[in-house]
Amino acid sequence: MYWSEKHEKKGKKTILFVCATGIATSTVVAEKTMDFLHQNGIEVNYTQTNVASLPEYNSNSADLIVATTNVPYDIDIPVIRALPIITGIGAEKVLEDIKNYIDD
């Protein structure tokens, strides 16, 4: 399932989930991350995109990028590498890192 929500910055932070196509692994990571954040009482806005579209985004568009692929651009949004959420190895640490960044 591909679900994208237009982000409206009304106090909630926005996460931009990124993978090569903007459909496959970003969807899995988005679902797991959103479930984890919800279980911890944290609500965020989010959207998904492919890595080639990243130059269209800036810090007014998103607060954090969670990527399952390399981000080859110099952008002003912090990036957290999320491949461990796909592999399961180190997933809890990455989810905690995302939570801690969003909670700040």
N, C-alpha and C positions, 0 to 999 in steps of 0.2 A: 504494500500500500504506500503510495506517495502522497504525503500530506504536507502542505505548506501553508503557513500562516503569515499574512502580511504583518510586519512588526509595527506596532504603535508604541512609541516610548512614552509610557505613562507611569513611570516609576519602576516598571519591570525592566530587567535587563534583557537583551536580545542575543541569542546564540545563533551563529551561522554555521550550519553543518555542511561540510564540504567533502566530496569525493571526486573521482575522475569524471563520472557522468552526472552526479547530482541526484542519482536515483538509488543505486544499490546499497553500498556500504554506508552511505550517509543516512539512509533510512533506518538501518539496523542500529546504528550508533545513536541516532536521534531518539528512537523509541526507548532504548535502554537508558539513555541519559535522562530523558523526560520522566520516565518511571522512577528512576533513582531520585531525581530532584523532587518530584511530587511526594515520594515517601518521606522525604526530609522536610516537607512543608515549604518548599521553594517553588514559586511560580515564575516562569520566564516566557517570553515570546521567542519564537524561533522560525527559521526558514532554512531551506536547503538549496544548494546550488552546486554547479560543477566548478572545478578549479579554474577553468579558462575564463569564467565570469567574474573572478575575484577582483580584477581591476575596477569593476563598476561599484565596488563597495568601499566605504570608509568608516571611520569611527562614529559617524552620525547614523550609519546603517545598522551596525552591530557592535556589541561590547566584547564579544569573544568569538573566535573561529575555532571550531572543533573539527579537525581534518583527519581523514584516513589516508591521505596521500600527501606527497610533498607539496608545499606551497612555495612556488618559485618566484613569487613577487615580493617586492618591498612594500608592505602595506602597514598602515598605522593601527591595526587591530591585533591584539595578542592572539597567538595561535597555540592550541594544545593539540599534540599528536594523539589520535584516538585509536590507532591500530590495535592496541592492547584490548580494547573493548570488543573487537572482532575476534581476536585470538583467545581471549580469556586470560592470558598471561599478563598480570599487572593491571587488570581491568579496574579493580577496586581503587587502586592508587589514582588512576586517571579520573575516575568518577569523583573521588574526593578532591582532586585538584580542580576539577570543573566547579564543584560545589563551593570550594573555598574562594575561588575567583569570583563567582557570582554573588556570594555572601558579602564580599568586601564592599 
